[in-house]
């Protein structure tokens, strides 16, 4: 308990840490967040956009750094306000060509919907199963991320001018530089007049290629969540008497 005294901010990932992938926030996790929010300032650090995350959390009042820090939001009077919205210009044709080359190299040739998902921010999702794959199929594809780790280095090499993360359940996030969850968190700390020693972070994706990896390696106090149902007990361990 004593190691957390003096902490001011609890930051966390969403999918896999507090919820199943793109699934609603369960009541026990919501109650744990409510209890934490009494003692700590709260920040969600996500790969997805702020509006999607806000909906997924059923309007829970929390600051959100979305799209790896390309977007920032706050909740005012129960509604979401986007306070920062950065964009990057990318060459969609070149991105698609590189993705198609990877599909042929690794045999990712069976997919539903589009081969690439472009976000307005300039971030790109490379969904191995395609943009229209059923959620059940995505959840079953690579639960331990071993399939994507096996080809991560090659994907990062092909998209060398971006930062590549193993994202979601069956995809890679292709993120314009210099954005990442760590840079998003550092910027938020700077704005709030805090530093890394003030933070506790919850994340599930901390292995090689994971989008929480940078924070995990940064020296910030990191609580690993390997199953989102573990979150309520882990969160309540931070409550100070």
C-alpha positions in Angstrom: 0.0 0.0 0.0 2.8 2.4 0.9 4.3 2.4 -2.5 1.2 4.1 -3.9 1.0 6.9 -1.4 1.5 10.2 -3.1 0.3 9.0 -6.5 -2.0 11.4 -8.2 -3.1 9.8 -11.5 -4.4 6.4 -12.4 -4.0 5.8 -16.2 -5.1 2.7 -18.0 -5.9 0.9 -21.3 -9.4 -0.2 -22.1 -9.8 -3.3 -24.3 -8.3 -6.3 -22.5 -7.7 -4.3 -19.4 -11.1 -3.2 -18.3 -13.3 -4.9 -20.9 -13.4 -7.6 -23.5 -12.4 -6.2 -26.9 -14.9 -3.5 -28.0 -17.4 -4.8 -25.4 -19.3 -2.8 -22.8 -17.8 -2.0 -19.4 -19.1 -4.5 -16.9 -20.7 -3.3 -13.7 -17.9 -4.5 -11.3 -15.2 -2.7 -13.4 -17.4 0.4 -13.5 -17.8 0.4 -9.7 -14.0 -0.1 -9.3 -13.4 3.0 -11.5 -15.9 5.0 -9.5 -14.1 4.1 -6.3 -10.7 5.0 -7.8 -12.0 8.3 -9.0 -12.7 9.4 -5.5 -9.0 9.3 -4.6 -7.2 9.7 -8.0 -7.4 11.7 -11.2 -8.2 9.3 -14.0 -7.0 9.0 -17.6 -7.9 6.4 -20.3 -5.0 5.9 -22.8 -6.3 4.2 -25.9 -5.7 3.1 -29.5 -9.2 3.9 -30.5 -10.9 7.2 -30.9 -12.3 9.1 -27.9 -15.9 9.0 -29.0 -15.9 5.2 -29.5 -14.2 4.7 -26.1 -16.7 7.1 -24.4 -19.6 5.1 -25.8 -18.1 1.8 -24.9 -17.8 3.0 -21.3 -21.4 4.2 -21.4 -20.4 7.7 -20.7 -18.2 7.2 -17.7 -16.7 10.6 -16.9 -13.0 10.2 -17.6 -10.3 12.1 -19.6 -9.4 10.1 -22.7 -6.2 10.2 -24.9 -7.4 8.5 -28.1 -5.6 7.3 -31.2 -2.3 7.1 -29.3 -2.5 10.7 -28.3 -3.6 12.1 -31.6 -6.9 12.9 -30.0 -7.7 14.2 -26.4 -11.1 14.6 -24.8 -12.7 15.6 -21.5 -16.2 15.1 -20.1 -18.2 18.3 -19.3 -21.8 18.1 -17.9 -22.0 14.5 -18.9 -21.0 15.1 -22.6 -17.8 14.4 -24.4 -15.7 17.4 -25.6 -12.8 16.9 -28.0 -10.1 19.3 -26.8 -7.3 18.2 -29.2 -7.5 16.5 -32.6 -4.2 16.0 -34.5 -4.1 14.6 -38.0 -1.3 13.3 -40.2 -1.4 13.1 -44.0 -0.5 9.6 -45.4 -0.2 8.1 -48.8 -3.1 5.6 -48.8 -2.0 3.9 -52.1 1.5 3.2 -50.7 0.0 1.9 -47.4 -2.4 -0.4 -49.2 0.4 -1.7 -51.5 2.6 -2.5 -48.4 -0.3 -4.2 -46.7 -1.1 -6.3 -49.8 2.6 -7.4 -50.0 2.4 -8.5 -46.4 -0.8 -10.5 -47.0 1.0 -12.4 -49.8 4.2 -12.9 -47.8 2.4 -14.3 -44.7 -0.7 -15.9 -46.4 -3.2 -13.4 -45.0 -5.3 -13.8 -48.1 -8.7 -14.7 -46.7 -10.4 -11.6 -45.2 -13.8 -10.0 -45.0 -14.4 -6.4 -46.0 -11.5 -4.1 -46.7 -7.8 -5.0 -46.4 -7.0 -1.7 -44.6 -8.9 0.6 -42.3 -8.0 4.3 -42.6 -8.8 6.6 -39.7 -9.4 10.4 -40.1 -6.4 11.0 -37.8 -4.0 9.4 -40.2 -3.7 6.2 -38.2 -4.2 3.0 -40.1 -5.4 -0.4 -38.9 -4.1 -3.5 -40.7 -6.9 -6.1 -39.9 -5.6 -9.5 -40.7 -9.1 -10.9 -41.0 -10.5 -7.8 -42.7 -12.7 -4.9 -41.6 -15.9 -7.0 -41.6 -14.8 -10.1 -39.8 -17.2 -11.2 -37.0 -16.1 -10.4 -33.5 -16.1 -14.1 -32.5 -13.7 -14.9 -35.2 -11.4 -12.1 -34.2 -11.5 -13.1 -30.6 -10.5 -16.6 -31.4 -7.8 -15.8 -33.9 -4.8 -14.8 -31.7 -5.7 -14.6 -28.0 -2.1 -14.9 -26.8 -0.8 -12.6 -29.7 1.8 -15.3 -30.7 0.7 -15.3 -34.3 1.2 -11.5 -34.6 4.4 -11.5 -32.6 5.9 -14.0 -35.0 5.6 -11.5 -37.9 5.8 -8.3 -35.9 9.4 -7.5 -36.9 8.6 -7.8 -40.6 5.5 -5.6 -40.4 7.5 -3.0 -38.5 10.2 -3.2 -41.2 7.7 -2.7 -44.0 6.1 0.2 -42.2 9.4 1.7 -41.0 8.2 5.3 -41.3 5.3 4.6 -38.8 5.3 3.0 -35.4 3.7 -0.4 -35.4 1.8 -2.0 -32.6 0.0 -5.3 -32.1 -3.5 -4.0 -31.8 -6.9 -5.3 -30.9 -7.4 -9.1 -31.3 -6.3 -9.7 -34.8 -4.7 -6.6 -36.2 -1.8 -4.2 -36.3 -2.0 -0.5 -35.6 0.1 1.6 -38.0 0.6 4.9 -36.2 2.1 8.1 -37.5 5.3 9.1 -35.7 5.9 10.3 -33.0 2.6 9.2 -31.5 2.3 6.3 -29.0 0.7 5.7 -25.6 3.8 6.8 -23.8 4.0 10.1 -25.7 0.3 10.6 -25.1 0.7 10.0 -21.4 3.8 12.2 -21.2 1.9 15.1 -22.9 -1.0 14.8 -20.5 1.4 14.8 -17.6 3.0 18.0 -18.9 -0.3 19.7 -19.4 -1.4 18.8 -15.9 1.9 19.7 -14.2 2.6 16.1 -13.2 5.5 13.7 -13.8 6.0 10.0 -14.3 6.5 9.4 -10.6 2.8 10.5 -10.0 1.3 7.8 -12.2 0.1 4.2 -11.8 -0.8 2.5 -15.1 -2.9 -0.6 -15.8 -2.3 -2.4 -19.1 -2.6 -5.8 -20.7 -0.5 -5.5 -23.9 3.0 -5.1 -22.5 4.9 -7.8 -24.4 7.0 -7.1 -27.5 5.0 -5.1 -30.0 2.3 -4.4 -27.5 0.9 -0.9 -27.4 1.4 -0.7 -23.6 5.0 -1.8 -24.0 6.5 1.7 -24.0 4.9 2.6 -20.7 5.9 -0.8 -19.3 9.5 -0.1 -20.1 9.5 3.6 -19.0 9.8 3.1 -15.3 6.3 4.2 -14.6 4.5 2.0 -12.0 2.8 -0.6 -14.1 0.1 -3.1 -13.0 -0.2 -5.9 -15.5 -3.7 -7.2 -16.2 -3.8 -10.5 -18.0 -7.6 -10.9 -17.8 -9.9 -7.9 -17.6 -11.9 -9.6 -14.8 -8.8 -9.2 -12.6 -9.1 -5.4 -12.9 -11.6 -4.7 -10.0 -9.5 -6.5 -7.4 -6.3 -4.9 -8.7 -7.8 -1.4 -8.8 -9.2 -1.7 -5.2 -5.7 -2.6 -4.0 -4.8 1.1 -4.7 -7.5 2.5 -2.4 -5.9 4.2 0.5 -7.5 3.9 4.0 
